[in-house]
């Protein structure tokens, strides 16, 4: 009898030590909300999976896969609230000190600031936390099932301002993925050719797919086609004034007779400095030479981190 009990204890111990399912910390009694998970899946699918592919191995890809994020951010006793707090901290301010994945920035470069609201990050965190991404073959076996399960319509019960933000983030995700691939493959100076020849066509393709007019504009534009107009310059000035006072910049919506136009800020981070920072300090000689050759009238240098680089402008049909 004693041998049986001892054997059972050993088996239980072995099982627990090798079990990969997340075990919530005692006291983490947050109820799983299916609506929140649906929204989290939609956000994750459209703005995260393109770079953080859940079926990529940890050694491949252009960003850490979802399994690596779960591995380094969620321990056996990490609560959903704790994970959410850490995710908000990093996504709102991508930096080496806020990252919990060793050597990720050295390998993949720093991710751009995506512009999610805390509510949206909370929903993404809920989906990642409560989904068994770490199980082998998860993506192939369950992705379509998850998509069908949570296909509630991305714009359902959304305001035009929120719909425009979703469009901006999806487009930013696609451009960011392609830019990081170009940087990792050819280096920063050669990635400029991507920006000059591919960025606007990719944006136009996203506009067609998402049924909206999409553009990025700035008061200090690099491409002449990205010069802000009078209305856009007014929002940029207002946003810069708020940032100078260390106040939060919020998206805005304007309405014409038949259109709704959303304005969404684009702020700089560490990776932006490679092409938009100070010459010979942040921007190396070869990159600066390429900028001068491709964009002889460039205005988009001299930035520091966490400054307003420009804005997304999303034009949607009124109905």
C-alpha positions in Angstrom: 0.0 0.0 0.0 2.8 2.4 1.0 4.6 1.6 -2.3 1.5 2.4 -4.2 1.1 5.7 -2.5 4.7 6.6 -3.1 4.5 5.6 -6.8 1.4 7.7 -7.2 3.1 10.8 -5.6 6.1 10.3 -7.9 3.8 10.1 -11.0 1.9 13.2 -9.9 5.2 15.1 -9.3 6.5 14.1 -12.8 3.3 15.1 -14.4 3.2 18.5 -12.7 6.8 19.2 -13.6 6.3 18.5 -17.3 2.8 20.0 -17.6 2.9 23.1 -19.9 -0.6 24.4 -19.3 -0.7 27.7 -17.5 -1.9 27.3 -13.9 -3.5 30.6 -12.6 -2.2 31.9 -9.3 -4.5 31.5 -6.3 -6.7 34.5 -6.1 -6.7 35.2 -9.9 -10.4 34.7 -10.3 -11.0 36.8 -13.4 -13.9 35.3 -15.4 -13.1 34.5 -19.0 -15.3 36.7 -21.2 -16.0 35.2 -24.6 -16.6 38.6 -26.1 -13.3 39.8 -24.8 -11.5 36.7 -26.2 -13.2 37.2 -29.6 -12.0 40.8 -29.7 -8.6 39.7 -28.5 -8.3 37.1 -31.3 -9.4 39.6 -33.9 -6.7 42.1 -32.8 -4.0 39.5 -32.5 -4.8 37.9 -35.8 -4.8 41.2 -37.8 -2.0 43.2 -35.9 0.2 40.6 -34.2 0.3 37.3 -36.1 1.9 38.8 -39.2 5.2 39.3 -37.2 4.7 37.1 -34.2 3.7 34.0 -36.1 2.4 31.4 -33.7 3.7 28.5 -35.8 7.3 29.9 -36.3 10.1 28.3 -34.4 11.9 30.4 -31.8 15.0 30.6 -34.0 13.2 31.8 -37.1 11.0 34.7 -38.2 11.2 38.4 -37.9 9.9 38.7 -34.3 9.6 36.3 -31.4 6.7 33.9 -32.0 3.7 33.8 -29.6 5.1 30.7 -27.8 8.2 32.7 -26.9 6.2 35.6 -25.5 4.1 33.2 -23.4 7.3 31.4 -22.2 9.0 34.5 -21.0 6.1 36.5 -19.8 3.9 33.9 -18.1 5.2 31.6 -15.4 3.2 28.9 -13.7 1.9 31.4 -11.1 1.6 34.5 -13.2 -1.9 36.0 -13.1 -3.7 37.4 -16.1 -3.6 40.8 -14.5 0.2 40.7 -14.0 0.7 39.5 -17.6 -1.6 42.3 -18.9 0.3 44.9 -16.9 3.7 43.8 -18.4 2.3 43.6 -21.9 0.8 47.1 -21.7 4.2 48.4 -20.3 6.1 47.0 -23.3 3.7 47.7 -26.1 3.1 51.3 -25.0 6.9 51.9 -24.7 8.9 49.3 -26.7 12.4 49.4 -25.1 15.1 47.0 -24.1 14.5 47.7 -20.4 10.8 46.8 -20.8 11.4 43.6 -22.7 11.4 40.3 -20.8 12.7 38.2 -23.7 16.5 37.9 -23.6 18.4 39.0 -26.7 15.2 39.5 -28.7 15.9 43.1 -29.6 19.5 42.2 -30.7 18.1 39.5 -32.9 14.9 41.0 -34.2 15.3 44.8 -33.7 12.9 46.8 -31.6 9.2 46.6 -32.6 7.5 49.8 -33.6 5.0 51.4 -31.3 1.7 50.1 -32.5 -0.8 52.6 -31.1 -3.1 50.2 -29.2 -5.3 51.5 -26.5 -4.9 49.9 -23.0 -8.3 48.3 -23.5 -7.2 46.7 -26.7 -3.9 45.4 -25.2 -6.0 44.0 -22.3 -8.0 42.0 -24.8 -4.9 40.8 -26.6 -3.4 39.8 -23.3 -6.6 37.9 -22.4 -6.6 36.0 -25.6 -2.8 35.0 -25.4 -3.1 34.1 -21.7 -6.2 31.9 -22.1 -5.2 30.2 -25.3 -2.9 27.1 -25.4 -0.5 28.5 -28.0 2.4 26.5 -26.6 0.9 23.1 -27.6 2.7 21.6 -30.6 0.9 22.1 -33.9 -1.5 24.6 -32.3 -1.5 26.9 -35.4 -2.2 24.2 -38.0 -4.8 22.3 -35.9 -6.7 25.1 -34.3 -6.3 28.4 -36.2 -9.2 28.0 -38.5 -11.3 26.7 -35.6 -10.4 29.8 -33.6 -11.2 32.1 -36.5 -14.6 30.5 -37.0 -15.3 30.5 -33.2 -14.5 34.2 -32.9 -15.7 35.5 -36.2 -18.0 38.1 -34.7 -17.1 40.9 -37.1 -14.3 43.2 -36.4 -16.3 46.4 -36.8 -19.4 45.3 -34.9 -20.3 47.9 -32.3 -17.3 50.0 -33.2 -17.3 53.8 -33.6 -15.9 55.2 -36.8 -12.9 56.4 -34.8 -12.2 52.9 -33.5 -12.7 51.4 -37.0 -10.2 53.9 -38.4 -7.7 53.0 -35.7 -8.1 49.3 -36.5 -7.4 50.0 -40.2 -4.3 52.1 -39.3 -2.9 49.3 -37.0 -3.5 46.6 -39.6 -1.7 48.6 -42.2 1.1 49.5 -39.8 1.5 45.8 -39.0 1.9 44.9 -42.7 4.4 47.7 -43.4 6.3 47.0 -40.2 6.7 43.3 -41.0 8.0 44.1 -44.5 10.3 46.8 -43.3 11.8 44.6 -40.6 12.4 41.8 -43.2 14.2 44.3 -45.4 16.4 45.6 -42.5 17.2 42.0 -41.3 18.0 40.9 -44.8 19.8 43.8 -46.3 20.7 46.3 -43.5 19.2 49.7 -42.8 20.7 51.6 -45.7 19.4 49.1 -48.2 15.9 48.9 -46.5 15.4 52.5 -47.8 14.7 51.1 -51.2 11.7 49.3 -49.7 10.4 52.5 -48.2 10.8 54.4 -51.5 9.3 51.8 -53.8 7.1 49.5 -51.7 5.5 51.4 -48.8 2.9 53.5 -50.8 1.9 50.5 -53.0 1.5 48.3 -49.9 -0.6 51.0 -48.2 -2.7 51.3 -51.3 -3.2 47.6 -51.4 -4.4 47.6 -47.8 -6.7 50.5 -48.5 -8.3 48.4 -51.3 -8.6 45.4 -49.0 -10.0 47.4 -46.1 -12.3 49.7 -48.1 -10.8 52.9 -47.0 -8.4 55.6 -48.1 -5.2 55.3 -46.1 -2.1 57.5 -46.0 0.7 58.6 -43.8 1.6 62.2 -43.7 4.0 64.5 -41.9 5.0 68.2 -41.4 8.5 66.9 -42.0 8.0 64.5 -44.8 10.6 62.4 -46.6 8.6 61.4 -49.6 7.0 64.4 -51.3 3.7 62.4 -51.5 3.5 62.4 -47.7 3.2 66.1 -47.2 0.4 67.0 -44.8 -2.4 69.3 -45.9 -3.8 72.2 -43.9 -6.3 70.1 -41.8 -3.6 67.4 -41.1 -1.1 70.1 -40.1 -3.5 71.5 -37.6 -3.9 68.1 -35.9 -0.1 67.5 -36.0 0.5 70.9 -34.3 -2.1 70.3 -31.7 -0.6 66.9 -31.0 3.0 68.2 -30.7 1.8 70.9 -28.3 0.2 68.2 -26.1 3.3 66.1 -26.2 5.5 69.1 -25.2 3.3 69.4 -22.1 3.7 65.6 -21.5 -0.1 65.1 -22.1 -1.7 62.2 -23.9 -2.4 62.6 -27.6 -5.7 61.1 -28.8 -7.0 60.2 -32.2 -9.5 62.6 -33.7 -12.4 62.3 -36.2 -13.6 64.9 -38.7 -16.7 64.6 -40.8 -17.4 66.0 -44.3 -20.6 65.6 -46.3 -20.0 62.0 -47.3 -16.8 61.0 -45.5 -15.4 60.4 -42.0 -11.7 61.1 -41.6 -9.7 59.7 -38.7 -6.3 61.1 -37.6 -3.9 58.8 -35.6 -0.5 59.8 -34.2 2.8 58.1 -35.2 5.5 58.4 -32.6 9.2 57.5 -33.0 11.0 54.8 -31.1 14.6 53.4 -31.1 14.3 51.6 -34.5 13.1 54.9 -36.2 16.3 56.6 -35.2 18.3 54.5 -37.7 16.7 56.6 -40.5 15.1 59.5 -38.8 17.5 60.4 -35.9 20.5 62.7 -35.9 23.0 62.4 -38.8 26.3 60.7 -37.9 25.0 60.0 -34.4 21.9 57.8 -35.0 22.1 57.6 -38.8 25.3 56.0 -40.2 27.2 57.3 -43.2 25.9 54.8 -45.7 22.3 55.2 -44.7 22.6 59.0 -44.8 24.1 58.8 -48.2 21.3 56.7 -49.5 18.7 59.0 -48.0 20.3 62.0 -49.7 20.4 60.1 -53.0 16.8 58.9 -52.9 15.2 61.9 -51.2 17.2 65.0 -52.1 14.6 67.2 -50.4 14.3 65.1 -47.2 13.0 66.8 -44.1 12.5 63.7 -41.9 15.7 63.7 -39.8 16.7 65.1 -36.4 14.0 63.3 -34.4 14.5 61.9 -30.9 12.6 59.0 -29.4 8.9 59.5 -28.5 8.4 62.4 -30.8 5.5 62.8 -33.3 6.9 61.6 -36.6 3.6 62.0 -38.5 0.1 60.7 -38.6 -2.1 58.1 -40.2 -5.1 59.5 -42.1 -7.9 57.1 -42.6 -10.8 58.2 -44.8 -14.0 56.1 -44.6 -17.4 56.3 -46.2 -19.9 58.0 -43.9 -22.4 55.1 -44.1 
